């Protein structure tokens, strides 16, 4: 995977939300900020 430079636009990706529906980063394009949390799970 290519590294993204600081202050560069992040590449678009899609992940499932908590209910399994797909959510794309691009759907937040005109918002002020996006807070992303990636959990590895519990063991």
Secondary structure, DSSP 4 states (H G I P E B T S, - for coil): -----TTSPPPP-EEE-TTS-EEEGGGGTTSS-----------
